[in-house]
Amino acid sequence: NTSNYVLEIVIDGLTEADIMLAMRTGISSIINSDYKNIKSISAGNYGGKLGPYLFWLKKIMS
């Protein structure tokens, strides 16, 4: 199967720590999965329109 698609996952949480844990868990699950054709994982803030918080993926995964 050679499907091409983009998934957008929205994460809501009570605390920054909750959101970071959810992001780390989700990204780790993808990295450790059998899906080897994942091209990229990214995040957007949309100019702050979604809230004042920024979550840096490299920091979350370190």
C-alpha positions as CSV (number, residue, x, y, z in Angstrom):
1,N,0.0,0.0,0.0
2,T,1.5,3.3,-1.0
3,S,-0.8,5.8,0.6
4,N,0.4,9.4,1.2
5,Y,-1.3,11.4,4.0
6,V,-0.7,13.8,6.8
7,L,-2.1,13.3,10.3
8,E,-2.8,16.2,12.6
9,I,-3.1,15.3,16.3
10,V,-4.5,17.8,18.8
11,I,-3.4,17.4,22.4
12,D,-5.2,19.1,25.3
13,G,-3.9,18.9,28.8
14,L,-4.3,20.4,32.3
15,T,-0.6,21.1,32.7
16,E,2.4,21.7,30.5
17,A,3.9,18.5,31.9
18,D,0.8,16.5,30.9
19,I,1.1,17.8,27.3
20,M,4.8,17.1,27.1
21,L,4.3,13.6,28.4
22,A,1.5,12.9,25.8
23,M,3.7,14.3,23.0
24,R,6.7,12.3,24.1
25,T,4.6,9.1,24.4
26,G,3.1,9.6,21.0
27,I,6.3,10.4,19.2
28,S,8.1,7.5,20.9
29,S,5.3,5.1,19.8
30,I,5.8,6.2,16.2
31,I,9.5,5.9,16.4
32,N,9.3,2.4,17.9
33,S,6.6,1.2,15.6
34,D,6.8,-1.0,12.5
35,Y,6.0,2.0,10.3
36,K,9.4,2.8,8.7
37,N,8.2,5.2,6.0
38,I,7.4,8.2,8.3
39,K,9.0,11.2,6.7
40,S,8.8,13.8,9.5
41,I,7.2,14.7,12.7
42,S,6.6,18.4,13.3
43,A,4.5,20.8,15.5
44,G,3.0,24.2,14.8
45,N,2.0,27.1,17.1
46,Y,0.1,29.0,14.4
47,G,1.5,32.4,15.5
48,G,0.3,31.9,19.1
49,K,-3.4,31.8,18.1
50,L,-3.8,28.5,19.9
51,G,-2.4,29.7,23.2
52,P,0.7,31.2,24.7
53,Y,2.7,27.9,25.1
54,L,5.4,26.6,22.9
55,F,6.5,23.0,23.0
56,W,9.8,22.3,21.4
57,L,10.0,18.7,20.1
58,K,13.8,18.4,20.5
59,K,13.5,19.5,24.1
60,I,10.5,17.2,24.8
61,M,12.4,14.2,23.3
62,S,15.7,14.8,25.1
